[in-house]
Amino acid sequence: MLGSETSLRAWSCILGVAALAIAGECLIAAAMRGLGDLDHLRTGPGIRGYLGPVRAVLSSPIFVAGALCMALNFFALLFTLSIVDLSLAAPATASLTYIGNAAAAKLFLREDVDRRRWLAVLFVAVGVVLLAH
Amino acid sequence: MKHRLKASQYAILLTVMLTASVGDTLLSRGMAQVGAVDLHHLGLLFRALANPYILSGIVLLIGFFASYMTALSWADLTFVMPATAFGYVVVALLSRFWLHEHLSVYRWAGILLIVCAVGFVAGGPSRTEHPTDADLDVMDCGAGR
């Protein structure tokens, strides 16, 4: 009984970490899509020209929300690692994040996730699990 | 809608692939030199910043984040994702051929799957979008003229 409770807690943490990563990546992707090609935002030649894109990115509220989710994801992962082995937590969160990102990209970012991309996501998810073996 | 990538954009994707994996490897090597950090010795984290491996790792990870966001400004999330996963392959190959570690059959199978995934996505368009309701309205208006 205790084992199943621990397992439920572990998988809840893993799902929470993956959900925060999916939210963060989708928000950042939405912010970057809204800004368009960063090369077009450059204010001039040389390193100073990059101030324009940096200012545009940092002043986007969607980007800030995404970055906040990624920061929460980092701390949630640290907490998860305190109760789940790295050998389970790392591949499980990575695989769930790849699959969840594809679904969220189709639903919220309106990307055309065709059969080829679904297959790629599936291959990556299984590949990550195999690499952690 | 098809979008062709420029050479500079392929370079950005290559940077995404390499910086994350090499950065993580450098951080790992640096932290192995610094030693275990616990709540009573948090000062070690500041000392870690003086380690050249840690510093190089941090610089590479900043480079990863910048190139990742640049890629997302002209490509789909589902196009860039397999490129980030390719970092796992780079780490595995570095550990095999640089650190001379043994790779099991499972890991070689994982590498093969991720390489196939990158190949699938790289063959398609970098940016796609479903037509929005507003786009459909405009198309309807155009058809009516």
Interface residues (C-beta under 8 A of the other chain):
Chain A: E25 C26 I28 A29 M32 R33 L35 G36 D37 L38 V57 Y98 N101 A102 A105 K106 L109 R110 E111 D112 V113 D114 R116 R117 L119 A120 V121 F123 V124 V126 G127 V128 V129 L130 L131 A132 H133
Chain B: M69 T70 L72 S73 W74 D76 L77 T78 F79 M81 P82 A85 Y88 V89 A92 S104 Y106 R107 A109 G110 I111 L112 L113 I114 C116 A117 V118 F120 V121 G123 G124 T128 E129 H130 T132
